[in-house]
Amino acid sequence: MTAVEQQVDTPPTKPVRRSRREEILEIAVGLFAARGYHGVSMDDIGTAAGVTGPALYHHFAGKKEMLVAALVPVSEGLLAGGRACVAEHHGDPRAAVEALVDFHVEFALAHPAVIALHLHELDRLPEEPRREIRRLQRQYVEEWVQVLTSVRGDVTGGEARVLAHAAFGLMNSTPFLGGEVERQRRATLLRAAALAALIG
């Protein structure tokens, strides 16, 4: 398995039992994405998870802590995965761009609720974790800028950032896609659209 594949959620050979905290967090993310942060109470989360109030607070102090727990690791994982893509294809920036697109498309298809949460609820976070997420995001973008400016001699660093954000917009559209197109075809379409936006 390559370093990039290790960063993407792949089916394990044996089922891995998740912790109760992870299960509750997944339920909370789904509710936040569907109803909005302010449209969900701790009681709603507890009811959906089958957990009483005191038991829920054993895992999380409140909704903001859940939001931090959902969003900070995502940004950390994207940065680690992006760096792995670039490192794996050192010396071949075109292959690195393609690997970055593949990596991000797989992430976007696997985690549409987290993407929706990030798009709409990031400003609900306390200042420090919000700043940390922004810092991680900037570093992730720079991994893309580095390879794009190597592939395309006709763009500046600033222009490469525009292209990277345009590609993110395409790939991060997964929360808004219906189920009428099967997953693999969606991946193929998103990959082609992103590569066309980036390198034509």
N, C-alpha and C positions, 0 to 999 in steps of 0.2 A: 504493500500500500504506500502510495506517495504521501509526501507531507501535506499536499493540498487535500487529498482524499481524507486524511485524518481530521481536517478542519471542518469538513462537511458532514452533516448527519447521515451516516450510512447504517443500514440495518446490521446490528451486531450478530455474531454467530450464535450467541445465546441470549435469551431475553434478559434485559437488565431491569431489575425492580427499582422503580423510582421511589424517592422518599415521599412521605406525606406532604412535606413542605413544597416539593416540586409539583406535586399533583394540584395542590391548592393554588399555587402560583399560576399554573397553566389555566385553571378555571377562571381566576381573577383576570388574566390577560384577555381571555375570550370575552368576558363580560364587559371589560373596559372598552374593548374594540367595538363591540356591538352596540353598547348603550352610551358610551362616553364616560369619562372618569367621574364626573359629578352625577351621572345617572345610576351609579352603583354604590350601594352601601356595604359596610362590612357584614351586615346581616344577610344581604343578598348573596355575598360570596360564601358565607358560612352555610346558608341553605343549599346552594348549588353544590357545595362540596360535602354536604352531609356532616358538617362540623358545628358544634355549639360555640357560642361566643367565647367563653373562656379558653376552649381548645384552640380556636382560631388565633387568639391573641398570644397563645404559646408559641406560634410559628412566626407571626408578624405583628409588629406594634401598631400598624395601621395601613391605610391604603397607600400613603406615600412610600412607605418602606417596600411595599409590593411593587410599586412602579419602578423604584430604584433597582430592585432585585431583578426585574424583567429587562430593563433597558441597558444598564451598565455592562453586564456580561455580553450582550449582543454586540455592542460596539467593540469590546475587547476581542471577541471572536472574529469579527470582520477584519479588524486590523491584523490579527495573527494569521488569518487565512490569506489575506492579500499579500502579506510579506512572504508567506510560504510560496504563493504562486510566482512572485517575482524571483525569489531565490531559486526555485526549481528550474526556471527557464532563463537563468542568468546568461547573457550574451545573445539571447534570441527574443528581442522585445515584442515581435509580432506574436510569437507563441505565448509570451507572458500576458499580452492583452487578451488573447483568446481564453487563457486559463482563468484570468480575473473575471471575464464575462461568465464563463461556465460556473465558477464558484459562486458569483453573486446571484445568478439565475436560480441555482439550486437552493441557495439560502432563501431567496424571495418566495419561491414556490413552497418551501417547507414551513415558512413562518409568516404567512400573510397577516395574522392577528397582531404579531409583534410589530410589523411594519406599520399597520394602521395606528397602533398605539404610539409609535414613535412620531408619525406624521402629525397626529392631532393632540397628543398629551404631553409632549416633552416639556413644555413650559410649566407644567404642574409640579415638576421636580424642584426640590430645594436647590439653592444656587450652586453649592459645591458639586454635587453629582451632575448637575446640568452642565457645568463648565467642564467637568472631566469628560463627559460624553462628547461635547463639542471638540475638545482637544483630540480625542481618539478619532473622531470623524475626519478632522483636518488631516491627521496623519494617514488615514486610509485613503483619502483623496490624493494625497501626494504620491502614494504608491502607483496610482493610475497615471498621474501626471508624468512621473518619471519615465514610464514605458511609452506613453503616448508621444511625448516629445522625441523619443528615440525612433519610434516608427515613422512619425510624420515630421519631416523637416520644415514643413510649411506652417507650423503652429508654434506660438509662444507658450510659455508656461501658463499664463492667464487664459489663453484660448483653450489649452488642454483641460483646464479646470471647467470651463464652460461645457466642453464636450463630455467630460466625465459626469457632471451633474445632469446633463441631458440623458445620458445612458442610464443613470440611476433612476430618473423619472420613468423611463420605459420599463426597467426591470422591477421597480418597486410598485408597479401597477397591479400586482397580484391580489391585493385586498378587494379590488374592484372588478375582477374577472369572474364571470360565471363558470359553471361547471359544464357548459355545453361542448367545450373542447377538452379532450383528454390531456392528462398531465404532460406526457412526453411531447405531444404536439405543441402545447403551450410553451414548453421549454425551448423547442426548436424555433418557434416564432419569436420569442423574446430574445433568444441568442442572436438570431439573424438581424433583428431590429437594432439591438444594441451595437453590434459590430458595424452595421451600416452607418449608424450615427457617429461612431468613433473613427472608423478608418475607411468607410466608403466601400 
